């Protein structure tokens, strides 16, 4: 693997990533406490705003932030996951297909969680909306867990520190 580095993750993408992670954790840990309800609601509004920004940035952002750069197809996903089994996975400068799938799942679940949370907060939709909010938040937690496992596995197999890349913006080129 080459040690040549390339700048991949722009500042808006990195700030979005860590801000979304933080707001999700805050919202998740404050979900059951009436005392922390306002914090939970504010974290949800922050998440909604961040997701709106990311949807916008996915069309006009830098190359590797654009959805067109990492649109996951079934064929690309099968090829990438198959290459993981060989312990010599195909390298992507930007998001790999599995990471791309996680991004779209998190964005979709985030829209559903924040939308259903807002409706619940407005007393619209009753018990069904509360359940939908809980299910989508738990779905996000599940995808986050899979994402974190994927980051560890991909970092090891690719011989690069993906967490550092999401902090600094720099990643191995090949």
BELVENJO-V513375 format. One record per residue. RES is the residue in three letters. PSI is psi in whole degrees, -180 to 180 (NA if undefined). Layout:
res:RES psi:PSI
res:RES psi:PSI
This chain:
res:UNK psi:133
res:UNK psi:147
res:UNK psi:5
res:UNK psi:135
res:UNK psi:152
res:UNK psi:143
res:UNK psi:119
res:UNK psi:-53
res:UNK psi:113
res:UNK psi:164
res:UNK psi:-45
res:UNK psi:-38
res:UNK psi:-44
res:UNK psi:-43
res:UNK psi:-41
res:UNK psi:-51
res:UNK psi:-54
res:UNK psi:-32
res:UNK psi:-40
res:UNK psi:-44
res:UNK psi:-45
res:UNK psi:-47
res:UNK psi:-35
res:UNK psi:-46
res:UNK psi:-46
res:UNK psi:-47
res:UNK psi:-41
res:UNK psi:-43
res:UNK psi:-15
res:UNK psi:7
res:UNK psi:-32
res:UNK psi:-4
res:UNK psi:121
res:UNK psi:-33
res:UNK psi:-35
res:UNK psi:16
res:UNK psi:-44
res:UNK psi:-37
res:UNK psi:-43
res:UNK psi:-46
res:UNK psi:-45
res:UNK psi:-43
res:UNK psi:-37
res:UNK psi:-42
res:UNK psi:-39
res:UNK psi:-45
res:UNK psi:-45
res:UNK psi:-44
res:UNK psi:-41
res:UNK psi:-43
res:UNK psi:-41
res:UNK psi:-44
res:UNK psi:-46
res:UNK psi:-36
res:UNK psi:-41
res:UNK psi:-48
res:UNK psi:-25
res:UNK psi:-14
res:UNK psi:-28
res:UNK psi:-2
res:UNK psi:-172
res:UNK psi:170
res:UNK psi:-55
res:UNK psi:-6
res:UNK psi:-18
res:UNK psi:138
res:UNK psi:-35
res:UNK psi:-25
res:UNK psi:-25
res:UNK psi:29
res:UNK psi:120
res:UNK psi:123
res:UNK psi:158
res:UNK psi:-40
res:UNK psi:-47
res:UNK psi:-40
res:UNK psi:-46
res:UNK psi:-44
res:UNK psi:-45
res:UNK psi:-48
res:UNK psi:-37
res:UNK psi:-39
res:UNK psi:-27
res:UNK psi:-37
res:UNK psi:-24
res:UNK psi:-7
res:UNK psi:14
res:UNK psi:69
res:UNK psi:153
res:UNK psi:135
res:UNK psi:138
res:UNK psi:135
res:UNK psi:-46
res:UNK psi:-145
res:UNK psi:137
res:UNK psi:167
res:UNK psi:-34
res:UNK psi:-42
res:UNK psi:-39
res:UNK psi:-42
res:UNK psi:-40
res:UNK psi:-40
res:UNK psi:-50
res:UNK psi:-36
res:UNK psi:-44
res:UNK psi:-39
res:UNK psi:-46
res:UNK psi:-46
res:UNK psi:-35
res:UNK psi:-42
res:UNK psi:-45
res:UNK psi:-41
res:UNK psi:-45
res:UNK psi:-37
res:UNK psi:-47
res:UNK psi:-31
res:UNK psi:-43
res:UNK psi:-45
res:UNK psi:-40
res:UNK psi:-44
res:UNK psi:-29
res:UNK psi:4
res:UNK psi:41
res:UNK psi:129
res:UNK psi:-10
res:UNK psi:-145
res:UNK psi:-38
res:UNK psi:-46
res:UNK psi:-39
res:UNK psi:-44
res:UNK psi:-42
res:UNK psi:-42
res:UNK psi:-46
res:UNK psi:-43
res:UNK psi:-44
res:UNK psi:-37
res:UNK psi:-43
res:UNK psi:-36
res:UNK psi:-41
res:UNK psi:-43
res:UNK psi:-41
res:UNK psi:-46
res:UNK psi:-39
res:UNK psi:-45
res:UNK psi:-46
res:UNK psi:-41
res:UNK psi:-46
res:UNK psi:-41
res:UNK psi:-44
res:UNK psi:-38
res:UNK psi:-44
res:UNK psi:-48
res:UNK psi:-48
res:UNK psi:-39
res:UNK psi:-44
res:UNK psi:-50
res:UNK psi:-33
res:UNK psi:-12
res:UNK psi:35
res:UNK psi:155
res:UNK psi:99
res:UNK psi:-29
res:UNK psi:-47
res:UNK psi:-39
res:UNK psi:-37
res:UNK psi:-12
res:UNK psi:-46
res:UNK psi:-27
res:UNK psi:-11
res:UNK psi:140
res:UNK psi:159
res:UNK psi:140
res:UNK psi:-40
res:UNK psi:NA
